[in-house]
Amino acid sequence: MVSVSRRTVLAVPCFGAVAVTATRARSAQLPATLDAMPAWLELASVPGASWAVLQASGTIASGAVGYARANDVLATPDTLFEAASLSKVVLAVAVHDMVRGGLIDLDRPVADHVAFTDDPRTRTITPRHLLSHSSGLPNWRDAAGEALTSAFTPGTKFRYSGEGFVLLGRLIEAVTGETAARVVAARVLRPAGMRRSSYGWAHGSEPLVAWAHDGAGALLADKGPAEFAARRDAGPSTPVDRWTQAERESAAVSRGTPAMPMFTIPNMAAGLWTTAADFARCLAYAQRYTMLSTPTTRVKGTLDWGLGWGLERGTDRRFAWHWGANDGVANLFVVDLASNMAVVVLTNGDSGRRVYERVARAIFAREFDAFAWLK
């Protein structure tokens, strides 16, 4: 999870009437429990949300609530939200597709393809370790020249790592000769029908996007779309999904930041822009890759990590889940692995967790241990 820093309050919104729009598959039914979402947003001081419910039948109910930019621009079902760490799941699906095609071996060291370390222990990291967050790599480095090394023997315990998924993206590029963003688009976004989703947008374009807001619902003017555009414009004029690793590093340096993964666009661990409906399509598409739900790394209590997403065991049901948090962004999806019913909630406020927890509890009529574990 990317750490969240607080910014100076720039404007305090007054929550008035909240607009609600929905796009539904004809046979889907909108759960009545979501009628309370506008009230939950107001209570939590979160301007807006994109939501979707994937039914067991495969139909999707989806919509938007509130504002893309507080008191200024209403959110719509087409508004793009930062996926944050939900991006990791899309990348994981692409990796599994490549495993199925024989292009990636889950147990072959990544260092055989990518020269990223000289440390003997770190050189044993495999895609299996990266997908299950057992590589020992840090979440993020933030100092130029800081080595990327494992804190323990890979495969022995859990340590959440954004760096690990950036490394998976580099592996994809080394194996295919294409950028990871383009490979993921070809293997996941297009076949899943995620027509609104991309790793950013091109120079000169400004799609309808959700702006980031702090815990009081105030606009973070230097985050979200503004930050993306500044980083993009510091780099080459070619579309960001065609940037090489060297171009991403150059763009970071041009912005006065270290040439580290968390400062680059596109960031395969946290750089996707999407809608809840599109992400629900990804979850439906991901059902063909059952290894995502193979318990691989023990986390704590009833929680494990599979090869791409979190897992929660209960007395009667199993769930897959993942959360996402950037500055001013809080997201969640939960999948019932027995029925394949799922809910996706994307919000544009630091306090969005208070909203997505309510939604998940209402949809599945249960408490989730994952919410107690999340920091």
VEXFI-982961 format. One record per atom (N, C-alpha, C): z, x, y. Coordinates in pm, whole numbers, plus 50000, padded with zeros to 5 digits. Layout:
% VEXFI-982961
ZXY
...
% end
This chain:
% VEXFI-982961
500005008449882
500005000050000
500005008850123
499145006150219
499105013650343
500315009950427
501025019850479
502185016950561
501775010050690
502625001150737
502304993050855
503094998250973
502405002051079
503075006451201
503054995251302
504104994251382
504204983851482
503574988551612
502874979651679
502224983151804
502874975551919
502604979952039
503104973152157
502544959052163
503394949352192
502954935552202
502054934052324
500834929052300
499854927852407
499764913652460
499934904152371
499864890152414
500564881752310
501384872752352
502114864152259
501424850652252
500924846852132
500204834352121
501124822352119
500604811452166
501304798652153
500544790352050
501184787251941
500504780051835
500474765251866
499274760351883
499104746151907
498484739651786
497504730951810
496814724551699
496074735051618
496134734051488
495494743751400
494294737251334
493154743951344
491924738751284
491904741851136
491464732351056
491344734350913
489944730250870
489264739550803
487934736450750
487904740350605
487064733950527
487004737050384
485604735250330
485264743650235
484024742450161
484394741550015
484014730849947
484454728949810
483274727149716
483414732749597
482484729149491
482714714449459
481654707649422
481714693049415
482794688049320
482984695049207
483944690049108
485344695849127
485524704549228
486844710549249
487744700949327
489024702749310
489994694749384
490914703949462
491084701349588
491964709249672
493414705749640
494234715349599
495634712349569
496344706749692
497034695849676
497714689549788
498774698649848
499294708149768
500334716949818
499834725849932
498534727949943
498014736250052
497944728850184
498234715950185
498264708550310
499304714250407
500294721350354
501354726850438
501004740450497
499834745850466
499504759250515
499544760650667
499044751050745
499154752650891
500604754250937
501504746750877
502924747850914
503484761450873
503094766250755
503584779350710
503094790450802
501844789550846
501304799550939
502094799451070
502354787651121
503074786651247
504484792351234
505164788951127
506524793751106
506574808951095
505554814751033
505524829151012
504884836851127
504394829851230
503694836051343
502474843751297
501714837751208
500444843451160
499304834851215
498364840551290
497324832351352
496414825051255
495994831551146
495004825051062
494984830050919
494254822650836
494144826250695
492834821050638
492324828550542
491204824150458
491784822150319
491484810950256
492084807950127
491024802950029
491284804749901
490404799549797
491214797249671
490844786949598
491414784049467
490284783549366
490344792349268
489394792449157
489964784049045
489274773249014
489744764348907
489394770048770
490084765448668
489804769948532
488364766848493
487784756548554
486404752748525
485384762348588
485854771048679
484964780148748
484574775648888
484914763448925
484614758649060
485614764549159
485194765249284
486004771449387
486184761849504
487434759549543
487744752749667
488154763449767
487634762849888
487934773549983
487904768350125
488474775850216
488474771850355
489174781850443
489364778250568
490044786750665
491004778250746
492094784450789
493114777650866
493434786050989
493514779851105
493994786751223
492954795051294
493364806851343
492554814751435
492144828251375
490884832051402
490454845651373
491004855351476
491154850451597
491784857951707
492664848051780
493964850951787
494954841151829
494584834251959
494594820651955
494364812152072
493014814252138
492074820152064
490794823352124
489624819152035
489604824151912
488494821651821
489024815451693
488534803551660
488964796951537
488384803951414
489154804651308
488664809751181
487804799151113
486794803551040
485934794650962
485874800150819
485314792450726
485174797750590
484334810350581
483504813150683
482664825150684
483294836850758
484454835150818
485104846050888
485464857150790
485104869450826
485414880950743
486814886150773
487604887850668
488934893550678
488934907350612
489824916050658
490004928850590
490624926250453
489974930950349
490534929450216
491724938650194
491814949650272
492844959750252
492814964250106
493964964850041
493984970349905
493394961349799
493054948949832
492284940949736
490944947549708
490494956349798
489264963849777
489314971749646
490494976249607
490634984349486
490164976749362
490404963849360
490034955949242
488514955049230
487824953549341
486364953049339
485814966249287
486374977349333
485954990449284
486244991749134
487404986949091
487764987748949
486774980148862
486314968648909
485324960948832
484044969048818
483624975748924
482424984048917
482614995448818
483795001548817
484065012348721
483965007248579
484534995548552
484454990048416
483014986848377
482214982648472
480804980148444
480104993248406
480465004048473
479885017048441
480395022448308
481655019548275
482195023248144
481405016148035
481175003348056
480404995447958
478995001247941
478425006448050
477085012048043
477045026548000
478205032447970
478255046147921
478165056748029
478285052848156
478175062448264
479515069148297
480615062548266
481945068048290
482745067148161
483435078048128
484355078548015
485765077748071
486515067548034
487845065448089
488785077348063
488515085247961
489435095847923
488895109947945
487795111048017
487265124248053
487805128048191
488325140048207
488885143848338
487885142348451
488365136748561
487515134948679
487055148448731
487875158748714
487535172148763
486295177748695
485885172048583
484625176248520
483435172748607
483605162848695
482515158248781
482745161448929
484015161248972
484345162749114
485305174549131
484925184249209
485785195949234
486765192549345
487895186649311
488855182149412
490185189549407
490415197849304
491685204749292
491535216949200
492405226749223
492515238349133
493815237949054
494635227849079
495915226749010
495695222448865
496175230048767
495905226948626
496365213048585
497545208948627
498045195548588
497185184648651
496845186248779
496035176248848
494635175248788
494145186148735
492805186148676
492715177848548
493845173548494
493815165248373
493685150348404
493685146548532
493595132548570
492275126548521
492375114748462
491215107548412
491045094248488
489885087648474
489735074448534
490795064448486
491235065748361
492295056848311
493565058448393
493905070848424
495085073348507
494925067548646
493745069048704
493525064148839
493575048948845
492935042248751
492915027648749
494305021748728
495145028748654
496485023448622
497575029248711
497195036448817
498145042448911
499185051048839
498715058948744
499605068348674
499135082748690
498335085348793
497785098748815
498805108348875
499815103048943
500755111449013
500305115249153
499115110749194
498635113649329
499375105149431
499465109749556
500165101949660
499365089649699
500025080449770
499295069049824
498265074249924
498745081350028
497835087450126
498405100750173
497525110350196
497865122350272
497585119450420
498275126350507
498015124150649
497995137050730
497895148350661
497845161150731
496635169150684
495895174750778
494735182850744
495155194750659
494395197350554
494685208550467
495695205650358
496275193850357
497245190250253
496545188750119
497045195550018
496405195249887
496575181749820
495595177949738
495675165749659
496135169549520
497425167649492
498005172049365
498915161249307
499065161749175
499905152349103
501375156149117
502225146049132
503665148349143
504325149149006
503595145148901
504125145448765
502945146148668
503245147548541
502195148048441
501445134748438
500145134748464
499395122148467
499575114148339
499745100948359
499885091848246
501315089148204
502295095548272
503675094048227
504465083548302
504045079948424
504755069448497
503885064048610
504415054048679
503675046848783
503915053148920
502825054848995
502915058549136
501665053049206
501855043249290
500715036649354
499965046649441
498635047049428
497855057249496
496535052149550
496445051049683
495155048549747
494215060249730
494765072349736
493955084449717
493245084049581
493925078549481
493335077849348
492065069549345
492055058649422
490865050249422
489755056149509
490125063749612
489105071149685
488445081249592
489255087449507
488735097049409
487815090149309
488155077949269
487265070349182
485905068149249
485925065249379
484675063749452
483855076449451
484525087949467
483825100749461
483255103249323
483975098949219
483465100249082
482185092249065
482175079949116
480985071649107
479805078449174
480025084449290
478955091249361
478445103249284
479365110749222
478965122549145
478155118749023
478515107648960
477845103448837
476485097148865
476375089648975
475145082049001
474215088449103
474745097049190
473935102349299
473765092549414
474435081149407
474425070949512
475815070149574
475915064649694
477235062549751
477955051549675
479285052549670
480065042649596
479865028649651
479755027449783
479585014149844
478305007449794
477235014949782
475985009149734
476045005949585
476725014349509
476885011549365
477704998949344
478804997549419
479634985649406
478874973149448
478054974349552
477244962749594
476294958549483
475674968349418
474694965249313
475354959949186
476544965049155
477174961649027
478194950349037
478664947249159
479694936849172
479334926649280
479144931149403
478984921649512
477804912249490
476644917749459
475454909149441
475524900849314
475804906749196
475854898149076
476964887849078
478054890449151
479144880749159
478874869849262
477834871749344
477534861949447
478364863449572
478864875749598
479714878249715
478804881449835
478104871449882
477054873449982
477594877150120
478844873750149
479404876650280
480114890150285
480294896550172
481164908250163
480404921350177
481054931050243
480464944450257
481534954150300
481214967050289
482134977450336
481814980250482
482164970750567
481894971750709
480564965550745
480124968150868
478854962550914
478124972950997
476864970751019
475984980951078
476214982551228
475734993851281
475734996151426
475004984751495
475544980451608
474894970151687
475164956051642
475904954351535
476214940851486
477704938151499
478054925651519
479454921651533
479624907851472
479794907351341
479934894451274
481254887751310
481414875451269
482664868251291
483734874351203
484714880851266
485744887751191
487124883451239
488114885351153
489504882251187
490144894751246
490764893251361
491454904251426
492864905651370
493404917551375
494754920151326
495794916051431
496954911251383
498054907051471
499374912151416
500334914251505
501624919551462
502514908551408
503764912051378
504674902551315
505044890651401
504824891751532
505074880651622
503824872551652
502724876251589
501464869251611
500684874451730
501064886051784
500364891751900
499224900651856
498144900551930
496944908051897
497194923051894
496714929651789
496694944251782
495284948551823
495094950651952
493734952652004
493094965551956
493914975051909
493354987851865
493224988751713
493364977651644
493284977651498
492164968251453
492034966951322
491054957651266
489634960651310
488934950851363
487524952751402
487324963951503
488234965351599
488064975651701
488154989551639
489114991351549
489275004351484
488075007451396
487614997551322
486444999751237
485235003951320
484974996751428
483804999751511
483895013851571
485095017951614
485265031151673
485005042051570
485495040251449
485285050251345
483815050551302
483235038751289
481825037951252
480945044751357
481195041951484
480345047251590
480525062151612
481615067751558
481805082251567
480955089651465
480435082351368
479645088451262
478165087051286
477375089651184
475915088651197
475485074251218
474275072551267
473785059051298
473285051751174
473205058351060
472805051750937
473885041850894
473525031350821
474535021750774
475665028850699
476895024150719
478045031250664
478025031850512
477365022250447
477345022950301
476455034150249
475725040850339
474895052250299
475495065650339
476685065450397
477315078050436
477735086050314
477485098950320
477975108050217
479415111850248
480055118850155
481415123550179
481455132450303
480475141050320
480445149950436
480325142050566
479545131250564
479395122950684
480665115350716
481395110950615
482665104250638
483675113950699
483705126050647
484625136050701
484245139550844
482955140750871
482495143951006
482875132951104
482755120451063
483125109251150
484615109451181
485435113151082
486875114051106
487185124851208
486585136351192
486835147451284
486375143751425
485245136551434
484745132351565
485715123051636
486555116151560
487555107151617
488865114351644
488905127351615
490115134951639
491175133151534
490775129151414
491715127251305
491365136651191
492325139751103
492025148550990
490935142650901
490195151150837
489125146650747
489725142250615
490485131350620
491185126150504
490655112250469
490785108050345
490205095150305
490665083250388
491935082550428
492405070550496
491825069150636
491155079550684
490575078950817
489055077450812
488515074050699
487065073450686
486575059350659
485345057050694
484675044350667
483365047450595
483005040950487
483835030850418
484885037350329
486025031450321
487105035850235
487115026750113
486795032149999
486645023749880
487975018049832
489075023649879
490385018449840
490865007149929
490285005850048
490824995950142
489824991650248
488524993650227
487564991450334
486674979350324
486914970550228
486064958850211
486384948150315
485344941550368
485484929550452
484934917950372
485694907150363
485314896350272
485904883050317
485574872650246
486204859550261
486974856350134
487894847050141
488644843350021
487724837449915
486734829649958
485804823849861
485024834749789
484544844649865
483834855649802
484724863149704
485984865349744
486854872849654
487164864649529
487244851649541
487424843249422
486224844749328
485034846249386
483854848649303
483974861849227
484564871849294
484794884649225
485754882749108
486804874849128
487764872649020
487124865348903
486234855948932
485514849148825
484614858948750
483944867548824
483054877548764
483834887648681
485044890948726
485854901148660
486344896848523
486274883948491
486794879048364
486104885348244
484894890748265
484174896848153
484704910748119
485544916348204
486064929848182
487544928848144
487804926348018
489164923347973
490104935447985
489554947647993
490424959348001
491194959948132
490744952448233
491524951448356
492944946848327
493084938348224
494384932048194
495094938748077
494674950748040
495364958147935
496594965147994
497814961347954
499004968048008
498924983047977
498984991248081
498775005548064
499935013748118
500475009948233
501575017348294
502745007848320
503925011448274
505115003348300
505525005248445
505764994348515
506204995048654
507714993048659
508154980948634
509594977748632
509774963548584
510814961248503
511114947648458
509934941448386
509494929948437
508374922648375
507024927348427
506994937948507
505764942248572
505164954548506
503864953748481
503074964948432
501854966248522
501104977148503
499814978248569
498734979848463
497674971848478
496544972948389
495554983148440
494334982348393
493294991648437
492554985748557
493314983548664
492694978648786
493524968848867
494484962248805
495324953048881
496714951948819
497644945848895
499004944148847
499104932948746
500124933748660
500354923748556
501814919548557
502044906648540
503404901548529
503544893348403
504554896848324
504834889748199
505904879248223
505704867548165
506714857148171
507004852348030
507904842548017
508234837347884
507084829447825
506224823947911
505174815347860
503784818647914
503684826648021
502394829348083
502304843748131
501054848548144
500794861948198
499914860448321
500204868748420
499454868048545
498924881848583
497744881848645
497224893648712
497364891448862
497574902248936
497794900549079
497544913749152
497344912749280
497274924549367
497554919949509
498124929049586
498394926149726
497624936049812
497524932849941
496874942050034
497584941550168
497774953250229
498454953650359
497914965250441
497224962050549
496904971550655
497664967250779
497584975050887
498224970551011
497694956851049
498574947051058
498184933651101
497454925550997
497554929350870
496814922650762
497744921350641
497754909850575
498544907950453
497804898350361
497504902850239
496654895250146
497264894950006
496804885249927
497264884149789
496264876149706
496144880049578
495564870749480
496454870649357
496454859549287
497144858049160
496224850649065
496134855448940
495314849148837
496194845548718
496124833248672
496754829248546
495804833748435
496224843448355
495324849448256
495024840348138
495794829848121
495504820348013
494414810548053
494504805148174
493544794948218
492444800748307
492664812848361
491764819248458
491774812348594
492714803148616
492884797448749
493444808148841
492974808448966
493394818949059
493514813449199
494314820249280
494414817249423
494254830249500
493544829449613
493344840849702
493774836649842
494574844949907
494984842450045
494804855250125
494004854650231
493804865850323
494344861650458
495194869650519
495764866150649
495554877350749
495604873850877
495434883750983
496704885751064
497854886650993
499134888951059
500054897250972
500864905651035
501824913850960
502754905350875
503014893150918
503954884550846
503244875550745
502004878750712
501244870350620
501844869150482
502664878950444
503304878050313
504134865350299
504774861050408
505584848850402
504724836650370
503464837450409
502534826350383
502004827250241
501504839050201
500874839650069
501874837749956
503134841449978
504134838749874
504344823649856
504384816249968
504544801849959
503364795449885
502154800249915
500964794749851
501004797149700
501314809449660
501334812649517
502394804449444
503554803049504
504604795149440
504184780549426
503524775449529
503124761449526
502024759049423
501054767949415
499934766049322
500394766949177
501254776949148
501624779349008
503014774148971
503724768249067
505014761949041
505984771448971
506104783349025
507014793248966
507314804149068
508384811649042
508684823649118
507954835449054
507664845749132
507004857649082
507894869749105
508154877248997
508944889249009
508264899649097
506954899249104
506214908749187
506654908049334
507004896249380
507394894849521
508744901649547
509624901749448
510904908749463
510694923949460
509674928449387
509404942649373
508694948549494
507834940849558
507054945949670
507944950849782
507614962349836
508374967949948
507894962050078
% end
